[in-house]
Amino acid sequence: MDGALLLDKPILWTSHDAVDHLRRRTGLRRIGHAGTLDPMATGLLVMLLGKATKRSDEFMGLDKTYEGILTLGVRTDTLDLEGRVSSQSPVDVTIDRVRSAASSLRGALEQRPPAYSALKIKGRKSCDLARKGQEVLPEPRKVTVHEFEIIGYREPDVAFRIVCSKGTYVRSLAAELGERLGCGAVLSALKRRRIGPYDLSQAVTVESLATDAGPTLAGRLF
């Protein structure tokens, strides 16, 4: 069984959990994924089965579309709600100021990945080093934010939509928006909607994988 499968990753699953689930479901050992999602994030994850593991770069290079919520007035060490709170600030900003800050984060940017990330530093995950108390300062990288749209604001929560290049950390964008507003911010919810031309509406759920027969699953591969 060879091919790519679009999966709707549930909350609290790591990307490796998805790999393990498919291995148990199919009996295949050669399974990978293209583009990690944090455990608290949900949505589109491209799973690669068999010979399709060689196609990773094909999917990794595509632009991504996300929808999510960021919460103003809070800073954490992980840039999301899972981390240790480092400070809290009062929030007194209008939606126009939020939109202006988001607009300033569009285009080509130099972004530093979060210390708590799966990025490898000298062969070890940055998050593992950070959890051991080691100072981690990943090198900045060039990314492109094509769209950063504010679609709702109910203080302190901001609903947004982002279209960005590969390698973009939405947590870092959320934190930077908070800094530009002077109150800090963390990412509190995230769903990946698209990867290039592939849409979440085309994805299978974990529940459907549990009931699909082998031929049905094979028919979903491309």
N, C-alpha and C positions, 0 to 999 in steps of 0.2 A: 504494500500500500504506500504510494508516493504521491505527494502533493501538498498544497497549502490549504489550511482550514481557517476560516474566520470565526473566532470565538468571542462571545460576550463574557468577559472575565467578571466574576462576582466580587463584591467587596470582601476584604480580609484575606483573599487568596493572593499569594505571591505568584509571579510569572512561573516560577519553578513548580508550584503546586499544580498549575495547569498542565505543565509537561508531565508530571507524575500521574495525573489523572488520565491523560491520554495514553500513557504507557500501559496503565492497568486496563484501560478500555480496549486497546487494540492489540496488546501483546508485543508491540514494537519497542525497541530500545532506542532506535535512532530518531529522536524527536527533539525539536528545539522551538524557539520562538524568535520573532523579529521585532524588537522594541519593547523593553521592559516597562511594566506598569507597577507603581507602588502598591502595596497591599490595600491602602485605603482608597485607591482609584479603581474605577470600574470601566467597562467598555471594551472597545475593539482591540483584540490581540491576535496577531497573525501567528498561527501555529504551523510548523514545518515538519512534515512527516517523511521519513525515508530519504530518498535522493533529493527531496526538496530542501533539505537543510543547507544545500549549497546555494540556495536562492536568497539567503539572508540579506545580502547587500542590496538586492533588488527592492526589497521592502523597506529596509532601514533608511534608504536615501529619500524616501517620499515625504512630502509635507504631511503634517498632522493637524487635525482639528479637534479642539477640546471645548467642553462647556463645564463650568464649575462655579464655585462660590469661594470668595475670600472674605475673611473677617478682619475688619479694621480694629486698631487699638491694642493689638497683641503682638508680641514678638516671642518666638521660641527658637531653640537651638536647631531644630529640624526644619523650620520654616513652614510647618503644618501643625495640626492640633495634636499630633502624637508626641511632640517634643516637650521639653522642660521649658516652662514660661520664664523668660528672662526679663521682661518688662511689660507693663500695661500702661496705656495712655488714654486720656479722654478723646472722644471722637466728636469733631464739630466741623464736618465738611459737607458741601453740597454735591449733588450728583454732577453738576457742571464741573466742579473741581476734580471729581473722580474721573470723568470722561477726558478732561484735559491731561491728567496724569497718564491715563492709559494711552492717549494719542502720542505722548512723548516717548512711549516705549515701543512704538512701531518702527519698522525698518531694520537696517543692519545694526546689530548691537554686539558688544563684547560682554559676555556673561560668565560669571564665575559659578560653576556647579556647586550645589550644597555640599557641605562636609559629609552630611548623612545622605549618601547616595551609593549606588552600585558601581560608580566609576572606579576603575582600577588604578591604584597608585603603587608602582613598583611590585605589581603582581598581586596586590591585596586590595580588597574592597575598601573604599574610603569610609563607609559607614562602620565597618568592623574596627578600623583604626580609631575613629572618633569615639566609639562606645568604650574603648579601652583608655580613654582619656588623653590620647595623643593629639597634638595640635595638627589639624589637617587644613591645608590651604590649596585646593585644586587650582590648576592653571586656568586662567580665563580662556574662553573659546568664542569664536565668532558664530553668531546665529542670526537668523532673520525672522522677525515677527511681521507677517503679512497683514494680519488683522488682530486688533485687540478691542473688541466691542463690549461696551457696558450695556447689558440688557435688562438690568434691574438693580434697584438700590433700596434696601430697607435697613437703615442704620442699626448695627454696624456691618451688615452683610451686603456684599456686592456680587451680583450674578454677572458672569462674563462669558464671552466666546472668544477663542483665540485660534488663529491659523498660523502655524509656525514651521520652521525648517527642522530637520533632524537635529538632535542634540540639544534642543531647547528644554530647559527645566522650568515648568510652569510655577513651581514653588518659588523659584528665584524671581520670576516676574511679579508674583503676588507680593513678595517681601519688598521688592524695589518700588512697586507702586505705593506701598505703605510708607516707605521712607520719603518719597517725593511729596506725600501728603502730610508728613511730619508726625504721624501717629503710629507707624508700624502696621504690619498686616501679616496674616498667615493664610495659607491655603486650607480650606475646611471641607471641600468636596471637589471631586474631579471625575469627569467621564470623557473618555476618548470616543469621538463620534466618527471620525474618518481617518483613513490612512491612504493618501493619494486618492485613487478612484474608488476605493473600497469603503463601503458605508456600514455602520453598525446594524442597520436594518437587514443586512445580508448575513449576519452572524448567527451561529447556533448557540444555544444556551447549554449550560452544564446539565440541566434537567433533561433536555432533549437528547444529549449524548448518552444518557443513562438508558434510554429506551430504543435508540436507533439500532437497527440490525447492521451487520457489517456492510452489506451492499449499499444500504442507505447512507451510511457514513462515507463510504468511498465515493458516492455520487455527489457529495458536498465538496470534494477536493477539486482544486484547479491548479 
